[in-house]
Amino acid sequence: MDIIVKHKVPIVITSSSARPEVNEAVHSYDGIVLHDAIHNRFAHTAKE
């Protein structure tokens, strides 16, 4: 994740699990995190 922050990657796509530390790190430099969820249940979990 250090390289993402170092280069201030503007859009990061995550899958399988939404990790709060990734969201916080990317949002710290105004980046955007998109979470790819394959089931409604996973989407609701990521939203929380």
Secondary structure, DSSP 8 states (H G I E B T S, - for coil): -HHHHHTT-SEEEEESS--HHHHHHHHTTT-EEEEE-SSHHHHHHHH-
